[in-house]
Amino acid sequence: MAGYGDDGVDLTELTLGPPGVNARKARRARKNGQHQQPSSSSAMMQAFVKVSMDGTPYLRKVDVAAYDDYGELVEALNELFCCCSIGLMDGYGDWEHAVVYEDGDGDWMLVGDVPWEMFVSSCKRMRVMRSCEARGLSSNA
């Protein structure tokens, strides 16, 4: 019978801790700029964020970097939450729900208020809320 360490695994490589410790360490390393960049230039950037919708008991995760613009993102959200109409608060439609997001500073902003690239890099989570509640966040309200 083999003893500890005889199977080729160095026991110093194994670390145990409460759930989420590794995720917090990785998040802290990313915040400090210590995360590893993908070595391949063809590696796709991923930016998964949680999306909640008022009145639904579940969350969805969306890769915002997989879309090219706000229109594609809103179409995908309409497919995910196929119960109502979701749109941008841009003054061109009468939508039942609007999409807001939390940026890196913790502020809630309307989706579509900043350039797409800035949105993808700063979006931490999104919320689909009733349009009448989102009007106060509008830059042109």
Helices and strands as residue ranges (DSSP letters): G 11-13, H 21-31, E 48-53, E 59-63, G 64-66, H 70-80, E 86-87, E 97-102, E 108-110, H 116-122, E 125-130, H 131-134, G 135-137
